[in-house]
Amino acid sequence: MHLMTQFHPAARRGCPLLFSILTVCAGALAVTAATPVVWAAAKTPVKAAAKKSDKGKKNGKDKKGGKKTVQTAPKHHHSEQHVAAMKGNLPNVQSAGALVIDLDTGHELFSRRPDVPRSIASISKLAATLTVMDRSPDLEGLTTIKKVDADVARGGAKSRLLEGMTLSNRDLLHAALLGSDNRAVSALGRAVGLGTSQFTAAMNHKVATLGLRYTRFREPTGLSSDNQSTPRETIALLKAAMAHPVIGPILRRGEYDAHPVTKPAIHYINTHRPAARSNVQVLGGKTGYNDTARYCLVIAARIGEHNYGMALLGTEGDHTRFGDLARVADWIVTHKPKRGPSTAPQGPPPPEAILGPSPDGGQSDAK
């Protein structure tokens, strides 16, 4: 029953001041009773997400500068949680779909739904660049970013390739693979005479020739949730890209400077760079993200004396996919898992033989 209905009308007439005070108090109690549920649901995730990234901050000064900085939740970042290194006798992998293969023997060390198709986001760019290279582009030839490239990339991450910029096709390959730039993919397609629909059809044909039965594309960049593959087939796609004499070395680079004509250089840092650690020598890889795929990683790495391929698809945090890799690597080093007979008729050559010396002048991106 409402608080004020308990008072007789005569009391209201006899003591109007008391009645006014009670009215204000009753309203305050009603607001207080309703507020905590909403506050608890909204405040905590915004603060947690803000600690993970500054991308969600609006421009502004702190209180000392006279203007309050407003915090908003980052668009693509989710709270990370610390998890145990192992679960049972296996690495505590958080990815929804995963596969870890010894590339030297073909033996599988860990799997979770390895043959179930999932959205793969920008891992699609491996097929896109292989398709472009099949058409022998002039790598030193110049291509200008146009409105159609911006249209193809709409809805994705912000691009540093502005309309009107002119770059070499070699620079565009690096922008697509290291920076995962969607406009670069579209521009590369145009450089070899492929419109978006033709490009997509050519990519589907390319993966079919590689024997990938469950890999398919709706568009070339990875923005569509209908771009799908399996953990097993993304590793096969990565192996094909690493074996390419141009794409392979790009996939291993840690950094690269693109040089648009008459514009300042654009510095790219490989999106898989967080995978590098003391016991992991990164040999090549590609990340991906969209709202359906979540955070994805396919990577080849040398751990100990063997080379491994890992597909880690569908994690709920940017760093979780790299945490999965770290947990797998530590498990391999400490447990030295038994490697049964090869599951492949012929093991692939070691990545060193495929890639040659590191394009960064060293043997590893790991520090």
Secondary structure as GFF3:
##gff-version 3
##sequence-region A 1 367
A	DSSP	three_ten_helix	3	6	.	.	.	ID=ss1
A	DSSP	alpha_helix	9	14	.	.	.	ID=ss2
A	DSSP	alpha_helix	16	52	.	.	.	ID=ss3
A	DSSP	three_ten_helix	63	65	.	.	.	ID=ss4
A	DSSP	beta_strand	86	87	.	.	.	ID=ss5
A	DSSP	beta_strand	90	91	.	.	.	ID=ss6
A	DSSP	beta_strand	97	102	.	.	.	ID=ss7
A	DSSP	beta_strand	108	112	.	.	.	ID=ss8
A	DSSP	beta_strand	118	119	.	.	.	ID=ss9
A	DSSP	three_ten_helix	121	123	.	.	.	ID=ss10
A	DSSP	alpha_helix	124	133	.	.	.	ID=ss11
A	DSSP	beta_strand	142	144	.	.	.	ID=ss12
A	DSSP	alpha_helix	147	153	.	.	.	ID=ss13
A	DSSP	beta_strand	166	168	.	.	.	ID=ss14
A	DSSP	alpha_helix	169	177	.	.	.	ID=ss15
A	DSSP	alpha_helix	182	191	.	.	.	ID=ss16
A	DSSP	alpha_helix	196	209	.	.	.	ID=ss17
A	DSSP	beta_strand	228	229	.	.	.	ID=ss18
A	DSSP	alpha_helix	231	243	.	.	.	ID=ss19
A	DSSP	alpha_helix	247	252	.	.	.	ID=ss20
A	DSSP	beta_strand	255	258	.	.	.	ID=ss21
A	DSSP	beta_strand	266	269	.	.	.	ID=ss22
A	DSSP	three_ten_helix	273	275	.	.	.	ID=ss23
A	DSSP	beta_strand	281	290	.	.	.	ID=ss24
A	DSSP	beta_strand	294	303	.	.	.	ID=ss25
A	DSSP	beta_strand	306	315	.	.	.	ID=ss26
A	DSSP	alpha_helix	320	335	.	.	.	ID=ss27
A	DSSP	alpha_helix	351	355	.	.	.	ID=ss28
###
